[in-house]
Amino acid sequence: MGYETKCRARVDNGSGKIRDAESTVLLETDELIVRGEARVRIPRSSITKLASRAGVLTITAPPNVVALRLGEGAAAKWKKKLEERPKRLIDKLDVKPEARVWLLGVDEETLVSQLAERTEHIARGRSASKCDVVFVGVESEKELDRVARALDATNDAGAIWVIHRKGPSGVADTTIFARAKTLGLVYTKVARVSDTHTAEKLVRPLASRASARRE
């Protein structure tokens, strides 16, 4: 999940036209996004300098220089976050080495590539069993039936990641949560998968797991 705040942003793109406006600022895995009249998208890989002074965080990513008026504490916090190495997708999705994984209707290139580096136990067929993680692709509400299939395929502490398109053309997260509730699942986390897709993590509640019932 991204880091988000509202603040005054000043954007100088080197053209001589400087924009200064109240903005929504979002820090994603791969980019810094300023929304509003001073809008700009800065790939984190393009940032060459960060400076925090008097509550203003200045981000240099040629040709852009962005100044965010965040306040003393927030400016230091955002500077630290920007200095951190972004988490890889596979780590955001909590996939452990040699985990048993099932890809159900999912072919996202970055995810598939990083999974192959992490584990050899990847199923791609119509069914699977005893999985630690199941990734479910959902492009329409009728494909939500896949969540029940994923539940049958996971072990007691297994996780289901429902990957869906962002925005109004995709299946709403509230619709996913409603289906999860009917299956006795709870939502625990969201993660950005790509520019177009996001994922919701569903698990069995601790109290309903067999391990908890044996204690």
C-alpha positions as CSV (number, residue, x, y, z in Angstrom):
1,M,0.0,0.0,0.0
2,G,1.3,3.4,-0.9
3,Y,2.2,6.3,1.5
4,E,-0.2,9.2,1.1
5,T,-0.6,12.8,2.4
6,K,-2.0,16.2,1.5
7,C,0.3,19.2,1.4
8,R,1.4,22.2,-0.6
9,A,3.6,21.2,-3.5
10,R,5.8,23.3,-5.7
11,V,6.9,21.7,-9.0
12,D,9.6,23.2,-11.3
13,N,10.0,21.1,-14.4
14,G,12.8,23.3,-15.8
15,S,10.6,25.0,-18.5
16,G,10.3,28.2,-16.5
17,K,6.7,27.5,-15.5
18,I,6.5,26.7,-11.8
19,R,3.3,25.2,-10.4
20,D,2.5,25.7,-6.7
21,A,-0.8,24.2,-5.3
22,E,-2.4,22.2,-2.5
23,S,-1.9,18.6,-3.6
24,T,-2.3,15.0,-2.8
25,V,1.0,13.2,-2.7
26,L,1.3,9.4,-3.0
27,L,4.5,7.3,-2.7
28,E,4.2,4.0,-4.5
29,T,6.7,1.3,-4.9
30,D,8.2,2.6,-8.1
31,E,7.1,6.3,-8.2
32,L,6.2,9.5,-6.4
33,I,2.9,10.9,-7.6
34,V,1.7,14.5,-7.1
35,R,-2.0,15.0,-7.9
36,G,-3.8,18.3,-8.4
37,E,-2.8,21.5,-10.3
38,A,0.9,20.8,-9.6
39,R,0.6,17.2,-10.9
40,V,3.7,15.2,-11.7
41,R,4.9,11.6,-11.6
42,I,8.5,11.0,-10.6
43,P,10.0,7.5,-11.0
44,R,11.9,6.7,-7.8
45,S,14.8,5.5,-10.0
46,S,15.2,9.0,-11.4
47,I,15.7,10.7,-8.0
48,T,19.2,12.1,-7.7
49,K,18.9,14.2,-4.5
50,L,16.7,14.5,-1.4
51,A,16.9,17.4,1.1
52,S,14.8,18.2,4.1
53,R,14.9,21.7,5.7
54,A,12.5,23.6,7.8
55,G,9.7,21.1,7.1
56,V,10.1,21.2,3.3
57,L,11.2,18.1,1.5
58,T,12.9,18.8,-1.8
59,I,13.2,16.1,-4.4
60,T,15.4,16.5,-7.4
61,A,14.7,14.2,-10.4
62,P,15.9,16.0,-13.5
63,P,14.4,17.9,-15.1
64,N,11.9,18.1,-12.2
65,V,12.5,19.7,-8.7
66,V,9.6,19.1,-6.3
67,A,9.2,20.8,-3.0
68,L,6.7,19.4,-0.5
69,R,5.7,21.5,2.5
70,L,5.1,18.6,5.0
71,G,6.2,20.0,8.3
72,E,9.3,19.0,10.3
73,G,8.4,15.5,11.4
74,A,6.6,14.5,8.2
75,A,9.4,15.8,6.0
76,A,12.0,13.6,7.8
77,K,9.7,10.6,7.7
78,W,9.0,10.9,3.9
79,K,12.7,11.5,3.2
80,K,13.5,8.3,5.1
81,K,10.9,6.4,3.1
82,L,12.2,7.7,-0.2
83,E,15.7,6.7,0.7
84,E,14.7,3.1,1.4
85,R,15.2,0.5,-1.3
86,P,11.7,-0.3,-2.7
87,K,10.4,-3.7,-1.8
88,R,10.2,-6.2,-4.7
89,L,6.7,-7.3,-5.6
90,I,7.4,-10.9,-4.4
91,D,8.2,-9.6,-0.9
92,K,5.2,-7.3,-0.7
93,L,3.1,-10.4,-1.5
94,D,4.7,-12.4,1.4
95,V,5.8,-15.3,-0.6
96,K,8.4,-17.4,1.3
97,P,11.2,-19.5,-0.3
98,E,9.9,-22.8,-1.7
99,A,6.3,-21.9,-0.9
100,R,3.6,-24.0,-2.7
101,V,1.9,-21.6,-5.1
102,W,-1.0,-21.9,-7.5
103,L,-1.6,-19.3,-10.3
104,L,-5.3,-19.3,-11.1
105,G,-6.1,-17.0,-14.1
106,V,-2.9,-15.0,-13.5
107,D,-0.1,-14.3,-16.0
108,E,1.3,-10.9,-14.8
109,E,4.9,-10.9,-16.1
110,T,6.7,-9.5,-13.1
111,L,4.9,-11.7,-10.6
112,V,5.5,-14.8,-12.6
113,S,9.2,-14.0,-13.1
114,Q,9.8,-13.3,-9.4
115,L,7.9,-16.3,-8.3
116,A,10.2,-18.5,-10.5
117,E,13.2,-17.1,-8.6
118,R,11.6,-17.8,-5.2
119,T,10.1,-21.3,-5.5
120,E,10.0,-24.3,-7.8
121,H,6.6,-25.3,-6.5
122,I,4.3,-23.4,-8.9
123,A,1.0,-25.0,-10.2
124,R,-0.7,-23.5,-13.3
125,G,-3.4,-26.1,-14.0
126,R,-7.1,-26.2,-13.3
127,S,-6.6,-27.5,-9.7
128,A,-4.1,-27.7,-6.9
129,S,-3.9,-28.7,-3.2
130,K,-2.1,-27.9,0.0
131,C,-1.0,-24.5,-1.3
132,D,0.7,-21.8,0.8
133,V,-0.4,-19.1,-1.6
134,V,-2.9,-18.9,-4.4
135,F,-3.0,-16.0,-6.8
136,V,-6.5,-15.5,-8.3
137,G,-7.0,-13.3,-11.4
138,V,-10.5,-11.6,-11.4
139,E,-11.4,-9.5,-14.4
140,S,-15.2,-9.7,-13.9
141,E,-17.6,-10.5,-11.0
142,K,-18.4,-13.9,-12.5
143,E,-14.8,-14.9,-11.9
144,L,-15.1,-14.4,-8.2
145,D,-16.1,-18.1,-8.0
146,R,-12.4,-18.7,-8.3
147,V,-12.0,-17.5,-4.7
148,A,-13.9,-20.6,-3.4
149,R,-11.7,-22.8,-5.6
150,A,-8.6,-21.1,-4.1
151,L,-9.9,-21.6,-0.6
152,D,-10.2,-25.4,-1.2
153,A,-6.7,-25.5,-2.5
154,T,-5.0,-23.7,0.4
155,N,-3.6,-25.2,3.6
156,D,-4.9,-24.0,7.0
157,A,-2.7,-20.9,7.1
158,G,-2.6,-20.3,3.4
159,A,-3.2,-16.9,1.8
160,I,-5.3,-16.0,-1.3
161,W,-4.3,-12.9,-3.3
162,V,-7.2,-11.7,-5.5
163,I,-5.7,-9.7,-8.3
164,H,-8.0,-7.2,-10.1
165,R,-8.0,-4.2,-12.3
166,K,-7.8,-0.8,-10.7
167,G,-10.5,1.8,-11.3
168,P,-14.2,1.6,-12.4
169,S,-13.6,-1.0,-15.1
170,G,-12.3,-3.5,-12.5
171,V,-14.1,-5.5,-9.8
172,A,-14.5,-3.3,-6.7
173,D,-12.6,-4.3,-3.6
174,T,-15.9,-4.1,-1.6
175,T,-17.4,-6.7,-3.9
176,I,-14.3,-8.9,-3.3
177,F,-14.6,-8.4,0.5
178,A,-18.3,-9.3,0.4
179,R,-17.6,-12.6,-1.4
180,A,-14.7,-13.3,1.0
181,K,-17.1,-12.9,4.0
182,T,-19.5,-15.5,2.6
183,L,-16.6,-17.9,2.5
184,G,-15.4,-17.2,6.0
185,L,-12.3,-15.3,4.9
186,V,-11.0,-12.0,6.2
187,Y,-9.1,-9.2,4.4
188,T,-5.6,-8.4,5.8
189,K,-3.6,-6.4,3.2
190,V,-3.5,-4.7,-0.2
191,A,-0.6,-4.5,-2.6
192,R,0.1,-2.8,-5.9
193,V,0.9,-5.4,-8.6
194,S,1.3,-3.1,-11.6
195,D,0.2,0.2,-13.1
196,T,-3.2,-1.4,-13.9
197,H,-3.7,-4.1,-11.3
198,T,-3.9,-4.3,-7.5
199,A,-4.3,-7.3,-5.1
200,E,-6.2,-8.0,-1.9
201,K,-5.0,-10.6,0.6
202,L,-7.6,-12.9,2.1
203,V,-7.0,-15.5,4.8
204,R,-8.9,-17.7,7.2
205,P,-9.4,-16.0,10.6
206,L,-7.0,-17.4,13.3
207,A,-9.9,-18.7,15.4
208,S,-11.3,-20.8,12.6
209,R,-8.0,-22.6,11.7
210,A,-7.6,-26.2,12.6
211,S,-4.4,-25.4,14.6
212,A,-6.3,-23.0,16.8
213,R,-9.1,-25.5,17.4
214,R,-6.6,-28.1,18.6
215,E,-5.2,-25.8,21.3
